[in-house]
Amino acid sequence: MDHSTYADIELKIEWESDQATHTERHFFQGINFWRDFFPGMLSDKLQAAPDGEWVSETIPAIDLVPAYSQSNIVTLDKKKIQPVGKGNIIVTPQRGRFYPRRIIAGSAGVTSEEFQPLRVINVEDGSFTVDLNHPLAQKTLKISLRVDGDRYQGKEERGGRCNDIVYETVMGGAGLRAPLPAGTDFYTNDSHGRIDDADDALHYREATLEDTFDSASSRQLTKLYAGLIKPGDQVLDMMCGAQSYLPQDIDGLQVTGMGLNQEELSANSQLTETVVHNVNQTPVLPFENDRFDVVVFTAAVEYLIDPKTSFSELKRITKPGGHIIITFIDHWNTLKSILLWPELHAFERLGLVLDYFMTTEGFTDLHTETIQGLLRPEDDKYANRKLYADPVFAVYGIVT
């Protein structure tokens, strides 16, 4: 029996909606070249390619997910909605939103064990229409792979579980950020209210100097910023704290940090200017028009209670051709986040932020990106509780 070749693999899936381009990046450890599955000729291409070099194929999504069918568009009486969760909650369907299929268990052949998402595409007084098709079913995907690190030899092969990492990624939430053509209803039922609606300045009066991101995810965040920031750029770090996660090796950056706590801002070594400003209390920003080349908004968009005004302001203060870059992870302050945020699937939050861009005039070249699957660093304080690093979610666009 031959010894199998193993490697850590980075997978990249790229696709387009009518409004944006989208990238899913996922890191996998210990992939077996002999046993694990890749679509098309990717396995042969990857084995022949030098380590670190990308190999790609373009395939229709129906090679991975069930084909689109009009029979999967189903209209139901709202009385058919089944309770979910520990509290037996009856969801109120909103147009464009995704929900676990089991909310219609007993209808359309759906069982109570199904957690794959369905999308609500229309809501009437007593009925609602859902789409049970996979959100990528009609898309074309560019699949890219590369060996991340060195290949190594494993034990003799005697069978075992086959991994299909492309399928796993496509079925793990890919596609949930694509906008519904008729628009998604993200703004009803006090969706942008909060549990704690007291003055943010009071809540954050005590400085927090710890990193929001673990070291693995912060490196990915810095790489993302490095691809969008140029030497000499004027950068605003919006709702900033003690870390900015900006690249250290870009010459001439002028970085303004705007946040709620002066002690945190003063501890941030990357800032050249600090401004204390409460965005939720005063959405109009204290900067002139076309001031910045880039605005970064790191792990804070979930706290915006007036995103329409805030994104109009971001557009106003950014030069034409400049980038607005919104990033977040999968944990937050539940008391201060908007009520809608924890209700959404992690990837659907990208759709919410994308909607902020789309409903604000003056943005183009919209893009979403996810980065997940990195192992949590051994020296991280949560290493004994969490195997994987924080996933990074990003939405960015260019000011026209």
N, C-alpha and C positions, 0 to 999 in steps of 0.2 A: 504494500500500500504506500502511495506517495505521501510525502509531507506536504501539507497545504501552505500556500502563501497567504499571509494576512497583512492588512494595513489599516490605518485610520484613513477615513475617506471624508472629503468635503463634497456634499451634493448641492447643486444649485439648480433651481427650477425657475425659469423665466416665462412670463406670459403677459398678455395685454387685455385690458378691458377698454371700453370706449373712452374712458376718462383718464386712464393712468397706465403705467407699466408696473409690473409687480415681480419681485424676486423673493423666493424662499431659499434660505441657506440653512443647511443642517449638517452637523458633524456627527459621524458615526465611528465608533471604536471597534477594532478587531474584526473587520469585514473579511470574510473568507472568499478568496478568488475562485476556489473550486466549487463551493457549495452555494454561495449566496447569489441572488438573481439580479440582473440588470436588463432593462429592455433593449431591444434592437441589438446592435453590434457593440454596445458600450462595454461589455465585458472584455471582448477582444481588444478594443481600442485602449482600454485602461491598462490591461496587462502589457501592451506594447509601448505605452507612453512613458517617458521619463518621470520620475517622482516630481510632483509639483506642477506638472503640465496638465492643463485642462483638455478633456476630450468631450465632445458634444454630439447630440443627435436631436433632431426636431421630429416630434411625434404628435399625432392627435391624441387628446386626452382620453378618447374612447378606447385606446389600447390599454388603459389602466382602470377606467371607471365604466359603469354601465352607460350605454348609449342614451342620449336624450330621447325622451318619449313624451308626447303630448298627453298620454294617459296618466302621467305623473303629475299633471295639474288637476287638483281636486278642490272642489268647493264643498264646504261643510257648514252645518249649523253650529253656532257658537256653543250650544248646549253639549256638543260632542267633546269639548275640551276636557281633558283628564287632569286631575291634580298631580303635581310633581313636588319632589323634595320632601324633607322631613316635616315641613309645615303643611303639606298637602295644598300647595299654593295653586290657584287657578290663574294662569297667565291671561293678561289682556293682550290679544294679538295686535301688533302694530305693523303697518305696511313697511316691507323691506327688511324687517328684522328676522333673525334666525332663532329657532327654538329646537330643543331635542324632539325627535320624532314621536317620542312616547306621549306627547301632549295630545296626540290623536289616536292613541292606542284603541284598537277595536274598530277603526275605520281605515279604509283604503289598504287593508292587509297589514297594517302596522301593529306590532306587539308592544307590550309594556317594557320589553327588554332593549328596545332600540334607542340608542343615544345619538346616532348620526343626525346632523341637523336637517331641518326642512326650512324653507323660506316662505314667509307670508308675503304674497304679492298683491293682495287686495283685501280690504275690509269693508263690509257693509254693516247695516244696523244689526242684523241678526245672523249674519254669515261671514265667513272668511275663506279666502282661496289660498291654497298652499302649493308650492312647487317642491316635489320630492326628488327631482333630478339633482345629481351632484353639481355644484356651482361651476365646475370646470368642464362639464360634459360636452360643451360645444366649442371649447377652446383648443388651440394648438400650443404645445409646450416645448420649450427648448430645455433639454435635460443635459447638464454638464457635471462631470465628475473629475476629481483629481486626488492623487495620493497626498495626504497631509502628514508629512514626516517620512519615515523609512519603512520599507516592507520587511517582514520577518517571517521565519518559518515556524509553523506550529507542529502539533503532534500528528501522528499518522491518522488519516481520515477513516472513520468507521461509521459515517452517517451522522445525523443530527438535524437540528432545526435549520431550515433555509430562511434567510432573511431577504425580504424584498423592500429595500430601503426607499426606493422611489415611490412605491405603492403606499408604504407607511406614511410618507410625508404628504402625499396627495390626499390621503384619507384623514390626516390629522388636523385639518382646518384650512388647508390651502383653498383659496377661492372665496372665503367668507368676507373679504374686504371689498369685493367688487360691488359697485353701486347698482341699485335697482334703477332702470331707466326712468321710472316714474318718480324716483326719489324715495329715500328711506325716512320714516317718521321717527327721528331720534329726539324730538323736542316736546312731547306731550307728557301729561301726568307728573309735573314737577320734576322732570328728568334731570334738570340741572340745579335742583335744590341740594341741600346737604343735611346730614344728621346734625352736625354742629355748624350753625350759621353765624356764630359769633365772629367778631373781628379777627381776621387771620393774624394780625400783628400781635394780638394777645396770646394766641395759641402758640406762636413761634417765637415768643420773647426770649426763651431759653435757647442758647446756641446749640446746634448739633453739628459736630465736627467729623463724624464718622462718614466713610464712603457709602454712597447709596448703592453702588455697583460692586460686585466682587471683582477681583483682578482680571479674571478671564474675560468677563463681559465688558469691563471697562476698556480692555485692549481693543476689542472689536468695535466699541463705540468710538474710540480715538481714531481707528483706521477709517471708519465711515466718515468722520469729520475731515480727516486728512484728504479724502478724495474730493471734497467739496469746498475747501477753504484754500485760498491762494496767498502767497507772500504779500505782506503789506495790507491785508484786509482789515477793515474796521468791523469788529465782531461785537454783537450784543449777546451776552448770556442771560437769557430771560428767566426770572424767578430763580435766581442763582443762589448757591450755597457756598460751602467751603471748598468744593472741587468743581472744576470746569470740564475735565476730561478732553481738553483740546490738545492737539499735537504740540509737542515741545520744540520741534525742529523746523517750524515754518517761520521764516524771517519776517520781522517787522509787523507782527500782529499787534493791533491795538484792541484790547479786550475790555469792554465795559460790562461789569457785573451788576445786575439789578435784582435786588431781593428784599427780604423783610427784616433781616437781622444783620446789623453792622458788624458784629463780632465774627459771624461766619464769613462775610464778604472780606473783612480784613485778613482773615486766615487764608484766603485764596491767593496763592502766589502767582497765578496766571493773569490776574486782573491789573489793568493799568488805570482804571477808574471805577469807583463804586457809587451806586445810587440806591438809596433806600426808597422803595415805592411799593404801595399796596395795590396790585393790579385789580383785585376783586372789589376794592373800595373805590378806586379811581381808575377806570379802564383806559382813559386817555393817557398816553405815555408822555413823559417829560422830555421828548426829543424832537428835533426839527425834522422836516420832511427829508427823505433820501439821505439819512445820516449813515446807515450801516450797509456794508457789503453782504454780511451774513448775520442771521439771527439763529442761535441755537436755543432750544427749549427742551431741557433734559429732565425727564421724570417729574413733570409738573403740569402737563396739559390736562390731566385728570382733575385738577383743582379749579379750572376756569369755569366760573358761573355765568359769564356773558361772552361766550366764544365769538359771537358775531362781531361785537365791538372790538374784542381783542385781536382778531385776525385782520380786521380792517386797519387797526392801528399798526400791526406788524407790517402790513403792506405799505402803509404810509411812510414809515420810517426807514424802509429798505430801498436801496437804489434799484432802478430797473436793471434786470439781469442778475440781481442778487438772490441768494438762497435763503429760504426759511426751512429749518430742519427741526422736526419734532421727534423726540425719542422717548421711550418709556419702557418699563419692565413689568413683571407680573406681581409686584407687591406695592402697596401704597398705604397712605393714612386713611382708613375707612371713614373716620369722623369728618374729614375735610374734603374728601373726594365727592364729585357729583354723584347723586343717587344712581344714575344710570350705569356708571362705570363698572361696578362689580356684577351687574346683571348680564353684561355682554360676554360672549365668548372672547378669549384673548385675541384671536385674529379679527373678530368683528370690531374690536376697539380701533383697529387700523381703519376700518370703514367709517367709523365715527369721525376720526381726525381727518380722513380724506374728505369727508363731507364738509368739515369746517373750511377747507381750502376751496372746495367746489362751489359753496354757497357764498363765497367772498369774491367779488370781481377783481381780476388783476393777477391771477396766477396761471402759469402754464408748466408743461413738462412735469406733471405730478408723478410721483413714484412712491411705492411702499416696499419695505424690505423687512424680513424676519431673519434672525440669526439665533439658532438654538442647537442644543446637543453637545456643547462643550462640557467637559468634566469640570466640576467645581475644584478650585485649587485646594491642595491638601492643607495649606495654612489658613484657609478661610474659616471664620468663626462658626459657620454652619456646615462645615465639611462632614461632620458626624451625623448630620440630619438630612442633608440634601446632596444627592449624587451629582446633579448637573448644575452648571452655572446659570445665573439669571438669563433667560432669553431676552434678546434685544429686539424691540419693535421700532421701526422708523417710518415716517412719512415726510417727504420733502417736495418742495416745488420752487419755481423760479418766478420772481416778480416781473411782470410785463412792463 
